[in-house]
Amino acid sequence: MTDPTLNPEEIQFRDAVRAFVKKEITPNATRWDMEERYPQALFQKLGELGWLGAAFPEDVGGSGGGSVLYALLCAELARGSAAIALGLYVHTALASAAVFHLGNDEQKARILPDALAGKTIGCWGYAEAGAGADISCVATRAIKDGDDYVLNGAKLYITNSPFADFMVIVASTEPEQGLKGMSLFLIEPGMKGVSVSKPFKKLGMGASEMAEIVFDDCRVPVANLLGPENYGFLQALKVLTLGRIASAAFGVGLGRSAMEESIDYTAGRMQAGKPVSRHQFVRFTLADMATRLEAGWQLTLHAARVADAGHPHDKEASMAKLFATETATWVCERALHLCGAQGYMRESNAQRFYRDCKVLELGEGTSEIQRETIARMLGV
Ligand SMILES: Cc1cc2nc3c(=O)[nH]c(=O)nc-3n(C[C@H](O)[C@H](O)[C@H](O)COP(=O)(O)OP(=O)(O)OC[C@H]3O[C@@H](n4cnc5c(N)ncnc54)[C@H](O)[C@@H]3O)c2cc1C
C-alpha cells in the first residue's frame, strides 16, 4: 500500500521501520507468540534507533518526531507482531507519555532519558477487578502519611508489568470525589509492598506479557506523585490521546498483514480449475478489506496530523480508534476464512492475527466508550 500524502521524511522513516520489522520481528513473531514471552532486548534496539522517542521532544531524550511518525511506527510494528507493538505502546504512549505530560522537571529528567533509550521499561496500571470501562470505579487507595502515600489495592491485566522498571499507577486519593479524587503515582525499584503475579494466559497477543500488581502498604514518597493530587488522572485522560491514535495504527497494521496473507494464499490455492482469488466472492472480499483499511489509515493519519498541528483531537482520535480497530477485527476474521483450514493451523499467521485483533477493541477505551465520546462531542 502506498500513501501519496506522506512527505519524504515520513516515507523514509516508514521504510526504515518496515525493513527492521521484516528482518527482526516477522521471522520470529510466531515463535514469540507460542513461547508467550516478550523479547525485552527489542526495547534497547528500538531505543538506540531513536524510535521509542518518536513522539517526544529532544529535550527529554526523544527524537522530536510527533504523532504521525509514531502512528507509522505502530502500524509497521503491528504488521510484524501486534503483541510487540502492544508492549511498545504501553511503554511509550501510556507510561512514558504520562511522565512527560504530568511529571515535573526532576521526574522527567529521572525517568524519560533511560525510558526512551530502551534501558528501562514502563507499565501503566489503571484497570482493576471492579474498574474496567467505567473508570470511576478505581478502588486502589492512596492515603497520605507524612512524606509518603501508602498504597493498597490491586491492578489487573497490566501489560509489561512482569518486567517493568517503572509503573504509573492510578489510585484514589479522595474516594468520595470519584474521578476528581484520583491521582497518578510513579512506582520505582526498591519500593516495598509491590508484588507482581505470574504472567496470565491469554487468547491472543501471546508475546506480550501481562499480570496483576498488588500493593500492600506500599509507601510511595510524595515526590513520586505525578501531576496534581486528585486531578492527575483526569488530566492524564485529556492528554493521553496518543494511545488511541496508536491503537488505531495497530488495527491498520495488523489488518494489512491479514489482508496480504489472504492475497498470497488465495492467489496460490487452486480450486475448481483456477486460483481461489479469481472467484468473484474472494475478489470482492479482498477489495472490501483494502477499502476499509485505507479508510482506517486515513482516519488515523488525520487524527495524528491534527494532533501534530496542536489542535484538539479527541474526536478524531476516538473516530480513528473506533473505526480502525473494528475494521481490524472484520479483516482478520475474513482473512482466516479465506485462508481455509491451513489458516486455522497453530503455526499459521492467519490464526495469530485472528486471536490478536480483538483486544484492540477493548483496550484504550472499548468501542462503546469511543462511541460515547463521539456522541458527546456531537452534543447528543
Ligand atoms: C491484552 C490486554 C492488555 C491490557 N493491558 C492493560 C494495561 O496495560 N493497563 C491497564 O490499565 N489495563 C489493561 N487492560 C485492561 C483494559 O484496560 C480493560 O480490558 C478495559 O478497560 C475494559 O475493561 P473490562 O475488560 O473490565 O471490560 P468491562 O468494563 O467489564 O466491560 C464489558 C463490556 O461492557 C461494555 N460496557 C461497559 N460499560 C459500558 C457503557 N457505559 N456503555 C456501553 N457498554 C459498556 C464494554 O464496552 C464491554 O464490551 C488490558 C486488557 C487486555 C485484554
PDBQT file of the ligand as one rigid body, heavy atoms in Angstrom, charges set to zero:
ROOT
HETATM    1  C1  LIG A 401      -4.425  -7.906  26.410  1.00  0.00    +0.000 C 
HETATM    2  C2  LIG A 401      -4.854  -6.843  27.385  1.00  0.00    +0.000 A 
HETATM    3  C3  LIG A 401      -3.928  -5.928  27.842  1.00  0.00    +0.000 A 
HETATM    4  C4  LIG A 401      -4.306  -4.953  28.786  1.00  0.00    +0.000 A 
HETATM    5  N1  LIG A 401      -3.353  -4.096  29.266  1.00  0.00    +0.000 NA
HETATM    6  C5  LIG A 401      -3.716  -3.170  30.198  1.00  0.00    +0.000 A 
HETATM    7  C6  LIG A 401      -2.739  -2.283  30.765  1.00  0.00    +0.000 A 
HETATM    8  O1  LIG A 401      -1.562  -2.321  30.407  1.00  0.00    +0.000 OA
HETATM    9  N2  LIG A 401      -3.141  -1.397  31.707  1.00  0.00    +0.000 N 
HETATM   10  C7  LIG A 401      -4.455  -1.321  32.136  1.00  0.00    +0.000 A 
HETATM   11  O2  LIG A 401      -4.759  -0.492  32.990  1.00  0.00    +0.000 OA
HETATM   12  N3  LIG A 401      -5.395  -2.153  31.628  1.00  0.00    +0.000 NA
HETATM   13  C8  LIG A 401      -5.051  -3.073  30.679  1.00  0.00    +0.000 A 
HETATM   14  N4  LIG A 401      -6.004  -3.934  30.181  1.00  0.00    +0.000 N 
HETATM   15  C9  LIG A 401      -7.371  -3.849  30.693  1.00  0.00    +0.000 C 
HETATM   16  C10 LIG A 401      -8.230  -2.908  29.861  1.00  0.00    +0.000 C 
HETATM   17  O3  LIG A 401      -7.948  -1.595  30.264  1.00  0.00    +0.000 OA
HETATM   18  C11 LIG A 401      -9.698  -3.278  30.081  1.00  0.00    +0.000 C 
HETATM   19  O4  LIG A 401      -9.916  -4.504  29.425  1.00  0.00    +0.000 OA
HETATM   20  C12 LIG A 401     -10.628  -2.219  29.556  1.00  0.00    +0.000 C 
HETATM   21  O5  LIG A 401     -10.541  -1.079  30.359  1.00  0.00    +0.000 OA
HETATM   22  C13 LIG A 401     -12.097  -2.693  29.542  1.00  0.00    +0.000 C 
HETATM   23  O6  LIG A 401     -12.452  -3.103  30.825  1.00  0.00    +0.000 OA
HETATM   24  P1  LIG A 401     -13.044  -4.572  31.074  1.00  0.00    +0.000 P 
HETATM   25  O7  LIG A 401     -12.256  -5.526  30.245  1.00  0.00    +0.000 OA
HETATM   26  O8  LIG A 401     -13.082  -4.786  32.537  1.00  0.00    +0.000 OA
HETATM   27  O9  LIG A 401     -14.499  -4.530  30.455  1.00  0.00    +0.000 OA
HETATM   28  P2  LIG A 401     -15.889  -4.217  31.231  1.00  0.00    +0.000 P 
HETATM   29  O10 LIG A 401     -15.809  -2.873  31.866  1.00  0.00    +0.000 OA
HETATM   30  O11 LIG A 401     -16.237  -5.378  32.102  1.00  0.00    +0.000 OA
HETATM   31  O12 LIG A 401     -16.907  -4.138  30.019  1.00  0.00    +0.000 OA
HETATM   32  C14 LIG A 401     -17.535  -5.300  29.463  1.00  0.00    +0.000 C 
HETATM   33  C15 LIG A 401     -18.342  -4.901  28.251  1.00  0.00    +0.000 C 
HETATM   34  O13 LIG A 401     -19.357  -3.968  28.644  1.00  0.00    +0.000 OA
HETATM   35  C16 LIG A 401     -19.278  -2.797  27.849  1.00  0.00    +0.000 C 
HETATM   36  N5  LIG A 401     -19.636  -1.601  28.633  1.00  0.00    +0.000 N 
HETATM   37  C17 LIG A 401     -19.161  -1.272  29.867  1.00  0.00    +0.000 A 
HETATM   38  N6  LIG A 401     -19.664  -0.068  30.234  1.00  0.00    +0.000 NA
HETATM   39  C18 LIG A 401     -20.458   0.355  29.227  1.00  0.00    +0.000 A 
HETATM   40  C19 LIG A 401     -21.269   1.521  28.997  1.00  0.00    +0.000 A 
HETATM   41  N7  LIG A 401     -21.331   2.512  29.877  1.00  0.00    +0.000 N 
HETATM   42  N8  LIG A 401     -21.956   1.607  27.833  1.00  0.00    +0.000 NA
HETATM   43  C20 LIG A 401     -21.889   0.608  26.914  1.00  0.00    +0.000 A 
HETATM   44  N9  LIG A 401     -21.139  -0.502  27.055  1.00  0.00    +0.000 NA
HETATM   45  C21 LIG A 401     -20.437  -0.628  28.200  1.00  0.00    +0.000 A 
HETATM   46  C22 LIG A 401     -17.826  -2.711  27.403  1.00  0.00    +0.000 C 
HETATM   47  O14 LIG A 401     -17.684  -1.911  26.219  1.00  0.00    +0.000 OA
HETATM   48  C23 LIG A 401     -17.506  -4.174  27.179  1.00  0.00    +0.000 C 
HETATM   49  O15 LIG A 401     -17.918  -4.563  25.911  1.00  0.00    +0.000 OA
HETATM   50  C24 LIG A 401      -5.655  -4.900  29.253  1.00  0.00    +0.000 A 
HETATM   51  C25 LIG A 401      -6.594  -5.826  28.772  1.00  0.00    +0.000 A 
HETATM   52  C26 LIG A 401      -6.215  -6.789  27.870  1.00  0.00    +0.000 A 
HETATM   53  C27 LIG A 401      -7.241  -7.793  27.411  1.00  0.00    +0.000 C 
ENDROOT
TORSDOF 0
